[in-house]
């Protein structure tokens, strides 16, 4: 009887994701179909493996002042404390207060896609977010400070050689802070991202998707819970 192996399990998870992305790239000819299929692979990964307090979908994000983000391929958001604004036939609009992280999903990374993803991330971070005092048995906590919304880019391959190196880091550093890409994955090569003041890249080969998933979960744990949404601020649009 073969013994369980944690390294093999983690490697198998990555191999599954890289294999699906490779199949999409090699099998679908239409760019739109190929893009939708790649997005679906990343959505399935996060929907399957993130803790159930998080929900993942392609969505627009809206704030209580009526401003909308651009369409975002992958939105990680709260469903324990935040309502949907709109959901119909797989199309979602979620309130800005509920968002933990946003990602764009593309076939390959290059400077144009870095800038494109940064613009999408910025369109979410610019939105207004409410934060109410939090009642508890002993009184009321002060409103929670608005947490940083993570942003990133998810791809199968890189147009650079090496896949993760100086050109990627330079492109990441050139992005304005509002669109900073905190964490991303190139399934065929590794993970990358930026912390305030610095950017990094790690060439991982056959473990990239798994490393990205575990790092995202660790960062979500550090982010704790979204702020208490002022639902009445949204209800004011009914008047």
C-alpha positions, 0 to 999 in steps of 0.5 A: 500500500502506497503511503500518503505524501504531502509533497506529492499532494501539493505538487499534484495540485499544481500539476492539475492547474498547470495542465488545465491552463495548458489544455486551454491554451492549446485547444481553444482558438478563439481569444475570448473563449480561451480567456473565459476558459483560463479564468474558469480554471483559476476561479475553480481553484479558489472556489474549491480550496479557499475557506468557505467564509470567502466566495469567489466570482467574476464580478463588478464592484460597486460602492454606496455612492453609486460608482462601479469598478471595471469588470474583474475576472476574479473577486474574493469577497465576504459572504458571511457579513456582506450582502450581494447587491445583484446576482442574476444568471452568473453575473454578480455585483458585490459591495466594495466593503466585502472585497478582500482581493481582486485578480485578472486572469490572462494567458501570458504576462507582459508589460501590457498585461501588468499595466492592464491588471493594475488599472483594473485593481485601481478601479476597485481600490478607488471605490468608497467603503463604509465602516460602521461601529461594531456592537458586541455584548459589552458595548461597541467597538470603533469602526474597523480601519479599511483593510488593504484590498489585495490585487494581482495577475494570474497567467499560464506563461510569461512573454519574458525570458526568463519567465520571472526576472528583471523585466517583470520586476521593472514592470511591477515597480513602474506601476502606481501604488493605487494599482500595485500588484501584491501577489500573482502567479505564472503557473509555468514559472513561479509567483511574484508580487509587490510589498510597499517599497519592494517587488519580488519574484520566485522561480518555482517551476512545478509548484507555482499554483500551490505556492500562490494558493497557500500564500493567498490564504496566509494573506487573507488570514492576516487581513481578518474580517471585512469592515461592517458595511453600512447597508442603509447607505446602499438603501438610500438609493431606493428613495 
